């Protein structure tokens, strides 16, 4: 079957682009916005609307396959590609990618995805967001041409099996870490709340006291609201390097002591801490996380560290996994480019005995979230992020419902 037509449609994401560097330098929240000047190139404000591009491929039997190009909330930092604006990149897709697709037979997904990854424009690889969205559309095209689910195509081509059970879903609260935690508990989310601890003085505390107070509240809130004692969610909190800021990025004993306090505060619930340190490049980040992970393990502290910053590409993920830099690695799907890289990343983490967190960003779309559920159901990571947005209900619904549809159709 051939692709006979291709079009782009500009879109909105489920959240915003935020200038992470400006926030770390002290930009203050102001309602749904931030006060202060942007720091990262390309930003016109510290917070601006997230943008996406829908890529629609019309097949010769009239079916339409599609995917959404999207980039992470904190674009342009920690080694990531620059800000992704629809007006800048629709012409790139139309002029350089569509001529390679229109009129051509649909091949297997891995072949087409590899060709997309290798494409260059003016000597540079395509923006990760473009590769992310176009590869979604290609996977959908293969699935529709073969009358299969997208997860079935991935399982067949990569030698895996489609899960016969749900993959645990991780929900994120944004700054509404109290009200949204209630929603998560009521919905029975497997992993919660993310909490967005991205500012040391106001959210972690100079000695970590604010986060300890929050974890104390969260633990008790779960006990108070849960309908069944069997409900034992994992507490997963993203601290954006603020623990290192508070206790010293090279003071592993002090950080381990604090993490021990957090783990005891969270008990009986399991605790995961994402991004305890945020160092200035990939090598330093790997070394710092490796040292802190070793310190945690040597003392048998019951906390799992999750790698995120400076661990963006498939190569980065392999590097961190090889060096045991973290107990789990977030596979931030838009940062990896083509979704075939996400599949390979999950498989590699599992081979190395490192937890695979099929993540992403609040700044995606309903479509990219649905496709990621198919990737998860074909590869069985330890958890998947509910996305997009920070409202909990909508993102959880998208992830949960797509997963249940897959289970119903494949049983």
Secondary structure per residue as TSV (DSSP state, phi and psi in degrees):
chain	resnum	aa	ss	phi	psi
A	1	X	-	360.0	143.0
A	2	X	B	-105.7	158.3
A	3	X	E	-90.7	121.3
A	4	X	E	-105.3	-16.1
A	5	X	E	-157.3	151.6
A	6	X	E	-145.6	136.0
A	7	X	E	-138.9	159.1
A	8	X	E	-114.5	148.5
A	9	X	E	-134.7	126.1
A	10	X	E	-68.7	147.4
A	11	X	E	-145.2	174.1
A	12	X	E	-106.2	153.4
A	13	X	E	-96.8	-179.4
A	14	X	E	-85.6	3.9
A	15	X	E	-153.0	-136.9
A	16	X	E	-137.5	162.4
A	17	X	E	-87.3	127.6
A	18	X	E	-120.2	138.0
A	19	X	-	-81.2	96.2
A	20	X	H	-61.9	-39.5
A	21	X	H	-63.6	-40.2
A	22	X	H	-65.0	-39.0
A	23	X	H	-65.2	-42.5
A	24	X	H	-66.8	-26.7
A	25	X	T	-84.7	0.5
A	26	X	T	116.1	6.9
A	27	X	-	-58.6	130.2
A	28	X	E	-97.8	140.9
A	29	X	E	-67.9	144.4
A	30	X	E	-141.3	89.1
A	31	X	T	66.5	-125.9
A	32	X	T	-89.4	2.4
A	33	X	E	-117.6	-169.9
A	34	X	E	-131.1	146.0
A	35	X	E	-94.9	141.0
A	36	X	S	127.5	172.3
A	37	X	-	-97.9	144.6
A	38	X	-	-68.4	154.7
A	39	X	-	-117.5	-39.7
A	40	X	S	-75.0	133.6
A	41	X	T	-54.9	139.7
A	42	X	T	98.0	-23.5
A	43	X	-	-80.1	136.0
A	44	X	S	-95.6	-17.2
A	45	X	S	-151.9	163.4
A	46	X	S	-61.5	-37.3
A	47	X	E	-126.4	131.4
A	48	X	E	-142.4	159.8
A	49	X	E	-58.7	137.2
A	50	X	E	-72.7	142.1
A	51	X	E	-122.7	151.8
A	52	X	E	-140.0	166.2
A	53	X	E	-131.3	120.2
A	54	X	E	-83.2	129.2
A	55	X	E	-108.4	116.9
A	56	X	E	-115.7	123.5
A	57	X	E	-111.4	119.0
A	58	X	E	-91.2	122.7
A	59	X	E	-89.6	162.6
A	60	X	T	-68.9	-15.2
A	61	X	T	-93.1	7.0
A	62	X	S	95.2	-11.0
A	63	X	-	-68.4	152.8
A	64	X	E	-118.6	121.3
A	65	X	E	-101.5	142.7
A	66	X	E	-154.7	158.6
A	67	X	E	-151.7	165.7
A	68	X	E	-118.1	126.0
A	69	X	E	-79.3	128.1
A	70	X	-	-153.1	155.5
A	71	X	-	-125.9	165.2
A	72	X	-	-71.2	160.0
A	73	X	T	-54.9	-46.6
A	74	X	T	-97.1	64.9
A	75	X	T	-72.9	154.1
A	76	X	T	79.7	8.0
A	77	X	S	-128.7	164.3
A	78	X	T	54.3	37.5
A	79	X	T	85.0	8.6
A	80	X	-	-87.5	163.7
A	81	X	-	-64.1	160.6
A	82	X	-	-71.0	175.4
A	83	X	-	-50.5	136.0
A	84	X	-	-105.9	104.4
A	85	X	-	-112.9	133.1
A	86	X	H	-57.2	-43.0
A	87	X	H	-63.3	-27.4
A	88	X	H	-80.0	-29.8
A	89	X	H	-112.5	-13.3
A	90	X	H	-59.1	-44.6
A	91	X	H	-60.4	-33.6
A	92	X	H	-63.8	-45.1
A	93	X	I	-64.5	-45.9
A	94	X	I	-67.4	-38.4
A	95	X	I	-86.0	-29.3
A	96	X	I	-114.3	-26.8
A	97	X	I	-100.1	-46.1
A	98	X	H	-58.1	-39.8
A	99	X	H	-60.2	-23.8
A	100	X	H	-83.1	-9.7
A	101	X	H	-111.4	-42.3
A	102	X	T	-66.7	128.9
A	103	X	T	86.8	-3.1
A	104	X	-	-99.5	150.1
A	105	X	B	-69.4	145.0
A	106	X	-	-76.2	123.2
A	107	X	-	-97.2	-171.4
A	108	X	-	-68.2	156.3
A	109	X	H	-61.8	-45.2
A	110	X	H	-61.2	-37.5
A	111	X	H	-66.6	-47.0
A	112	X	H	-68.0	-38.3
A	113	X	H	-64.8	-38.1
A	114	X	H	-65.7	-40.0
A	115	X	H	-62.9	-41.0
A	116	X	H	-62.9	-42.9
A	117	X	H	-62.5	-31.6
A	118	X	H	-85.9	-12.1
A	119	X	-	-64.2	143.6
A	120	X	E	-132.6	153.9
A	121	X	E	-130.2	119.9
A	122	X	T	54.5	38.6
A	123	X	T	80.4	3.7
A	124	X	E	-119.8	144.9
A	125	X	E	-64.3	155.4
A	126	X	-	-64.1	148.2
A	127	X	-	-51.2	141.3
A	128	X	H	-55.0	-36.9
A	129	X	H	-63.6	-36.9
A	130	X	H	-65.4	-48.7
A	131	X	H	-61.7	-35.9
A	132	X	H	-62.0	-52.3
A	133	X	H	-72.6	-42.2
A	134	X	H	-65.3	-38.5
A	135	X	H	-67.2	-32.2
A	136	X	H	-60.6	-45.7
A	137	X	H	-63.3	-38.6
A	138	X	H	-65.3	-41.5
A	139	X	H	-62.8	-42.3
A	140	X	H	-64.1	-37.3
A	141	X	H	-63.6	-43.3
A	142	X	H	-62.7	-45.8
A	143	X	H	-61.8	-43.6
A	144	X	H	-68.6	-36.5
A	145	X	H	-68.6	-27.1
A	146	X	H	-101.5	-0.3
A	147	X	T	56.4	48.9
A	148	X	-	-129.0	165.9
A	149	X	-	-75.9	153.2
A	150	X	H	-60.6	-38.3
A	151	X	H	-64.9	-32.4
A	152	X	H	-68.6	-36.8
A	153	X	H	-63.3	-46.7
A	154	X	H	-61.3	-47.3
A	155	X	H	-59.9	-42.2
A	156	X	H	-68.0	-42.1
A	157	X	H	-79.7	-26.5
A	158	X	H	-106.0	3.0
A	159	X	T	72.0	34.6
A	160	X	-	-113.2	-172.7
A	161	X	-	-127.2	144.0
A	162	X	-	-69.9	131.8
A	163	X	-	-59.2	143.8
A	164	X	S	-103.2	14.0
A	165	X	S	-145.8	165.8
A	166	X	-	-70.9	145.9
A	167	X	-	-87.3	132.1
A	168	X	-	-54.2	135.1
A	169	X	E	-104.0	130.1
A	170	X	E	-103.1	125.3
A	171	X	-	-106.7	150.5
A	172	X	-	-124.0	141.8
A	173	X	-	-97.2	-23.6
A	174	X	T	65.6	-157.9
A	175	X	T	-72.3	-14.0
A	176	X	-	-83.4	57.7
A	177	X	T	-72.0	-13.6
A	178	X	T	-93.0	-58.4
A	179	X	H	-62.1	-41.1
A	180	X	H	-70.9	-29.5
A	181	X	H	-61.6	-38.6
A	182	X	H	-58.5	-44.7
A	183	X	H	-59.4	-43.0
A	184	X	H	-63.0	-43.2
A	185	X	H	-66.0	-44.2
A	186	X	H	-63.2	-35.3
A	187	X	H	-79.7	-12.9
A	188	X	T	75.2	35.0
A	189	X	-	-60.4	139.4
A	190	X	S	-68.9	-37.1
A	191	X	E	-137.7	135.5
A	192	X	E	-156.9	164.9
A	193	X	E	-116.8	4.1
A	194	X	E	74.4	-61.1
A	195	X	-	78.1	-17.9
A	196	X	-	55.2	58.1
A	197	X	-	-88.3	77.0
A	198	X	-	-109.9	14.6
A	199	X	-	-144.8	124.1
A	200	X	I	-66.7	-53.2
A	201	X	I	-65.5	-38.7
A	202	X	I	-98.1	-17.8
A	203	X	I	-120.6	-34.9
A	204	X	I	-93.1	-43.9
A	205	X	-	98.6	146.3
A	206	X	T	-62.4	-25.9
A	207	X	T	-117.0	18.1
A	208	X	S	79.5	8.4
A	209	X	H	-69.1	-31.0
A	210	X	H	-68.5	-41.0
A	211	X	H	-69.2	-37.9
A	212	X	H	-59.1	-43.7
A	213	X	H	-61.7	-40.5
A	214	X	H	-66.9	-44.9
A	215	X	H	-63.2	-36.8
A	216	X	H	-59.7	-46.6
A	217	X	H	-63.2	-45.1
A	218	X	H	-62.0	-45.6
A	219	X	H	-55.4	-49.1
A	220	X	H	-68.1	-33.8
A	221	X	H	-64.8	-39.2
A	222	X	H	-63.0	-45.4
A	223	X	H	-61.9	-35.9
A	224	X	H	-75.6	-37.1
A	225	X	H	-98.1	-21.2
A	226	X	-	-64.7	146.0
A	227	X	S	-89.5	-14.3
A	228	X	-	-147.3	136.4
A	229	X	T	-64.9	-17.3
A	230	X	T	-70.5	-16.0
A	231	X	-	-76.0	109.5
A	232	X	-	-130.7	74.3
A	233	X	-	-68.3	154.2
A	234	X	E	-83.9	135.5
A	235	X	E	-92.3	116.8
A	236	X	E	-122.5	115.1
A	237	X	E	-123.0	128.1
A	238	X	E	-96.1	119.0
A	239	X	-	-108.5	0.8
A	240	X	T	51.8	39.4
A	241	X	T	79.2	3.7
A	242	X	H	-72.5	-24.3
A	243	X	H	-65.7	-41.9
A	244	X	H	-63.3	-39.0
A	245	X	H	-61.1	-41.4
A	246	X	H	-76.0	-38.5
A	247	X	H	-112.0	-5.8
A	248	X	-	102.3	121.4
A	249	X	T	-62.7	-20.3
A	250	X	T	-111.8	9.5
A	251	X	-	-97.6	77.9
A	252	X	H	-68.8	-31.6
A	253	X	H	-64.7	-44.4
A	254	X	H	-65.8	-41.5
A	255	X	H	-65.3	-40.5
A	256	X	H	-63.9	-40.0
A	257	X	H	-59.9	-43.8
A	258	X	H	-66.1	-41.9
A	259	X	H	-64.2	-34.4
A	260	X	H	-62.8	-43.0
A	261	X	H	-60.4	-44.5
A	262	X	H	-62.3	-42.7
A	263	X	H	-63.2	-41.6
A	264	X	H	-66.9	-35.9
A	265	X	H	-66.3	-36.5
A	266	X	H	-77.5	-23.5
A	267	X	T	-54.0	140.1
A	268	X	T	-89.2	12.2
A	269	X	S	-90.4	143.4
A	270	X	-	-66.7	147.8
A	271	X	E	-123.8	132.9
A	272	X	E	-121.9	135.4
A	273	X	E	-119.6	117.3
A	274	X	E	-95.1	133.5
A	275	X	-	62.7	51.3
A	276	X	S	-62.1	-31.2
A	277	X	-	-128.1	152.8
A	278	X	-	-135.2	100.3
A	279	X	-	-97.5	179.3
A	280	X	S	-88.4	-6.0
A	281	X	S	-158.4	173.3
A	282	X	H	-61.8	-44.2
A	283	X	H	-63.9	-47.3
A	284	X	H	-65.5	-37.3
A	285	X	H	-64.5	-44.6
A	286	X	H	-60.9	-46.9
A	287	X	H	-62.6	-43.9
A	288	X	H	-63.1	-45.4
A	289	X	H	-66.8	-37.3
A	290	X	H	-62.2	-44.7
A	291	X	H	-65.6	-42.8
A	292	X	H	-68.5	-38.7
A	293	X	H	-61.0	-44.5
A	294	X	H	-62.6	-39.2
A	295	X	H	-65.6	-41.1
A	296	X	H	-63.1	-45.8
A	297	X	H	-66.7	-38.7
A	298	X	H	-62.4	-31.1
A	299	X	T	-99.3	3.8
A	300	X	T	53.0	39.7
A	301	X	-	-76.3	126.7
A	302	X	S	-80.0	66.9
A	303	X	E	-139.5	142.1
A	304	X	E	-105.6	128.9
A	305	X	E	-92.8	138.4
A	306	X	E	-116.2	123.5
A	307	X	E	-81.2	139.8
A	308	X	-	-144.6	-73.0
A	309	X	T	-61.2	142.7
A	310	X	T	64.6	12.6
A	311	X	-	-124.7	77.0
A	312	X	-	-104.5	-47.5
A	313	X	S	-93.3	171.1
A	314	X	H	-58.1	-42.4
A	315	X	H	-61.6	-42.6
A	316	X	H	-59.6	-46.1
A	317	X	H	-61.8	-42.8
A	318	X	H	-62.6	-39.7
A	319	X	H	-64.0	-46.8
A	320	X	H	-66.5	-40.4
A	321	X	H	-64.8	-42.5
A	322	X	H	-60.4	-32.9
A	323	X	T	-98.9	8.7
A	324	X	T	52.7	42.1
A	325	X	-	-89.0	80.3
A	326	X	S	111.4	151.7
A	327	X	S	-84.6	-19.9
A	328	X	E	-145.8	150.2
A	329	X	E	-123.8	129.5
A	330	X	E	-77.6	124.1
A	331	X	E	-94.3	92.8
A	332	X	-	-81.2	93.0
A	333	X	G	-49.1	-45.5
A	334	X	G	-64.6	-28.7
A	335	X	G	-70.4	-21.2
A	336	X	G	-85.2	-7.3
A	337	X	-	79.1	-127.7
A	338	X	S	-57.3	142.5
A	339	X	H	-68.1	-16.5
A	340	X	H	-60.6	-32.2
A	341	X	H	-67.7	-33.2
A	342	X	H	-64.1	-44.0
A	343	X	H	-58.7	-47.4
A	344	X	H	-63.5	-36.7
A	345	X	H	-66.0	-44.2
A	346	X	H	-60.7	-46.2
A	347	X	H	-61.9	-39.8
A	348	X	H	-67.3	-44.8
A	349	X	H	-58.8	-43.4
A	350	X	H	-64.5	-38.8
A	351	X	H	-63.5	-33.0
A	352	X	T	-90.7	0.7
A	353	X	T	73.6	23.9
A	354	X	-	-107.2	139.5
A	355	X	E	-62.7	135.0
A	356	X	E	-103.7	116.1
A	357	X	E	-109.1	106.3
A	358	X	E	-80.9	96.1
A	359	X	-	-101.8	-131.1
A	360	X	-	142.5	-137.9
A	361	X	-	-152.3	152.4
A	362	X	T	-62.4	-18.8
A	363	X	T	-91.9	39.2
A	364	X	S	-109.5	-160.9
A	365	X	-	-127.1	170.5
A	366	X	H	-60.0	-37.0
A	367	X	H	-68.8	-47.6
A	368	X	H	-63.8	-32.6
A	369	X	H	-65.2	-43.0
A	370	X	H	-63.1	-43.6
A	371	X	H	-62.2	-39.2
A	372	X	H	-64.8	-31.7
A	373	X	H	-62.2	-40.0
A	374	X	H	-63.8	-39.5
A	375	X	H	-63.2	-41.8
A	376	X	H	-64.8	-43.0
A	377	X	H	-68.7	-18.7
A	378	X	H	-92.8	-14.2
A	379	X	H	-125.3	-13.1
A	380	X	-	55.6	59.5
A	381	X	-	-68.9	171.3
A	382	X	S	-71.5	-29.0
A	383	X	E	-159.5	160.5
A	384	X	E	-131.0	144.6
A	385	X	E	-81.6	134.1
A	386	X	-	-79.0	123.9
A	387	X	-	-150.6	161.7
A	388	X	S	-92.7	-173.7
A	389	X	S	82.0	176.9
A	390	X	S	-121.8	14.9
A	391	X	S	-87.7	-6.2
A	392	X	S	75.2	-63.9
A	393	X	H	-57.4	-48.0
A	394	X	H	-68.5	-46.6
A	395	X	H	-66.0	-41.9
A	396	X	H	-62.8	-41.4
A	397	X	H	-59.1	-46.3
A	398	X	H	-60.7	-49.4
A	399	X	H	-67.5	-47.4
A	400	X	H	-64.3	-46.4
A	401	X	H	-67.8	-40.6
A	402	X	H	-63.6	-38.6
A	403	X	H	-63.9	-42.6
A	404	X	H	-68.2	-34.4
A	405	X	H	-63.5	-42.3
A	406	X	H	-62.7	-46.0
A	407	X	H	-60.9	-41.5
A	408	X	H	-65.6	-37.8
A	409	X	H	-78.9	-26.1
A	410	X	H	-98.4	-10.0
A	411	X	-	-75.7	360.0
